[in-house]
Amino acid sequence: MKTAEKYLLFGNILKTFGKNGELIVKFDSQAFSDINLEEPVFIIIDGLPVPFYLKIFDERSNNRALVIFENIETEKLAKQLVGMQILLPYKKQTACKDFNLNRFEGFHATDIHAGNIGIITEFLDFPNNPCFCIIHNDKEILVPVNEDFIESIDEKSKIINFNLPEGLIDFYMNG
């Protein structure tokens, strides 16, 4: 598994804002209200996820915030991060109650055993059992959104790789 696949896109660094390392960040979801300053966020630098700790996180609107990272205390250092993406480890991201799982509609779904499953057409927010609806050969497959079943997510290629329980795909194909 590629390193970047263990993370989900959380937001983009838009621009600097001031002379002391301040940055304006646009987030993809409302989950940023649950940000924990004690835990790192990650930025891919030279192909590797580099942890950054937030020193200041100041919500400015429903999808933007002013942030200052620890050890990024000058405009020059902050400019080097402009245009980069902020990532969260997958498990942390899924724990954010407001995270918009509809964003995965249109992603290709594969299983490490069954191969290509199909295209995610919908997120179904069933109480205590949220599912992705996947269409495969005109049949509908419901896959629980469970971090134990998700092997990796490749945001760039729009692919979610699952490790589904044995028999789940067969249940829908032979039902």
C-alpha positions in Angstrom: 0.0 0.0 0.0 1.3 3.4 -0.9 1.9 5.7 2.1 -0.5 8.4 0.8 -3.4 5.9 0.7 -3.4 5.7 4.5 -4.7 9.2 4.7 -7.8 11.2 3.7 -7.8 14.7 2.3 -8.8 17.1 5.0 -8.1 20.5 3.4 -5.9 22.6 1.2 -3.5 25.4 2.2 -4.6 28.4 0.2 -2.3 31.3 1.1 -0.2 32.9 3.8 -1.8 35.5 6.0 0.6 37.7 7.9 4.3 37.6 8.7 4.4 35.1 11.5 3.6 31.8 9.7 -0.1 32.2 9.5 -1.9 30.3 6.8 -5.5 30.2 5.4 -6.8 26.7 5.0 -9.9 25.6 3.1 -11.4 22.4 4.5 -13.4 19.8 2.5 -15.8 19.1 5.3 -17.3 20.4 8.5 -15.2 17.9 10.4 -12.6 20.6 11.0 -14.6 21.6 14.1 -13.5 18.4 15.7 -9.7 19.1 15.1 -7.6 18.0 18.0 -4.5 20.2 18.6 -2.8 17.4 20.5 -2.7 15.2 17.4 -0.7 15.9 14.2 -2.0 16.5 10.7 0.1 15.4 7.8 1.4 17.1 4.7 3.0 15.0 1.9 6.5 16.4 1.3 8.8 14.6 -1.2 6.4 11.7 -1.3 6.3 11.1 2.5 3.7 12.1 5.1 5.3 14.7 7.4 3.5 15.3 10.7 2.7 18.9 11.7 1.2 20.0 14.9 -1.2 22.9 15.0 -0.3 25.7 17.3 -3.3 27.9 16.4 -6.6 26.9 14.7 -9.0 29.7 14.3 -12.2 29.0 12.4 -13.0 31.9 10.1 -16.0 30.6 8.2 -17.8 27.3 7.6 -15.0 25.9 5.5 -11.9 28.1 6.2 -9.6 28.6 9.1 -6.5 30.5 10.1 -3.8 28.1 11.2 -0.3 28.3 12.5 1.8 25.2 12.7 4.4 24.7 15.4 7.9 25.5 14.0 6.5 27.4 11.0 7.0 30.9 12.4 7.9 33.0 9.4 6.1 34.0 6.2 9.0 32.4 4.2 8.5 29.0 5.8 4.7 29.3 5.5 4.9 30.1 1.8 6.6 26.7 1.2 3.4 25.0 2.3 1.0 27.0 0.2 -0.9 24.8 -2.3 -0.2 21.6 -0.3 -2.9 19.3 1.1 -3.5 18.6 4.7 -4.3 15.0 5.4 -5.5 13.1 8.4 -4.9 9.4 9.2 -7.9 7.4 7.9 -9.1 6.2 11.3 -9.1 9.7 12.7 -11.0 11.1 9.8 -13.7 8.5 9.9 -14.2 9.3 13.6 -15.2 12.9 12.7 -19.0 12.8 13.0 -19.6 15.5 10.3 -17.3 14.0 7.7 -19.2 13.9 4.4 -19.0 10.3 3.0 -21.0 11.4 -0.1 -17.7 12.6 -1.4 -16.8 9.0 -2.4 -19.7 8.8 -4.9 -18.2 8.0 -8.2 -15.2 6.2 -6.8 -14.3 2.8 -8.1 -14.6 0.0 -5.5 -12.3 -3.0 -5.5 -11.9 -5.9 -3.1 -8.6 -7.6 -2.5 -10.2 -11.0 -3.1 -13.0 -10.3 -5.7 -11.2 -7.6 -7.7 -13.4 -4.9 -9.3 -16.7 -4.5 -7.5 -18.1 -1.5 -9.3 -18.8 2.2 -8.8 -20.0 3.8 -5.6 -23.2 5.5 -6.5 -24.5 6.6 -3.1 -23.8 6.8 0.6 -26.7 5.5 2.6 -26.6 6.8 6.2 -28.5 3.9 7.9 -28.5 4.3 11.7 -25.7 2.3 13.2 -24.8 0.8 9.8 -23.8 3.3 7.1 -23.3 1.7 3.7 -21.9 2.5 0.3 -24.2 1.5 -2.5 -22.1 0.0 -5.4 -23.5 -1.0 -8.8 -21.9 -4.1 -10.4 -23.4 -5.6 -13.6 -26.7 -3.9 -12.9 -26.9 -5.3 -9.4 -26.8 -3.3 -6.2 -24.3 -4.2 -3.5 -24.4 -2.6 -0.1 -21.0 -2.5 1.6 -20.9 -1.4 5.2 -18.7 1.7 5.8 -16.4 0.1 8.4 -12.8 1.0 8.8 -12.0 -2.7 9.3 -13.2 -3.4 5.7 -11.4 -0.5 4.0 -7.9 -1.5 3.0 -6.9 1.8 1.4 -8.3 5.0 -0.3 -6.6 6.6 -3.2 -8.2 10.1 -3.5 -6.2 10.9 -6.7 -7.2 7.8 -8.6 -10.7 7.7 -7.0 -10.4 4.1 -5.8 -11.4 2.5 -2.5 -9.8 -0.9 -1.9 -11.8 -3.1 0.4 -11.0 -6.3 2.3 -14.6 -7.5 2.6 -15.8 -10.5 4.6 -15.9 -13.7 2.6 -19.2 -14.3 1.0 -20.5 -10.7 1.0 -20.1 -10.1 -2.7 -21.4 -13.6 -3.5 -24.5 -12.9 -1.4 -25.5 -10.0 -3.7 -24.3 -11.7 -7.0 -26.2 -15.0 -6.3 -29.1 -13.5 -4.5 
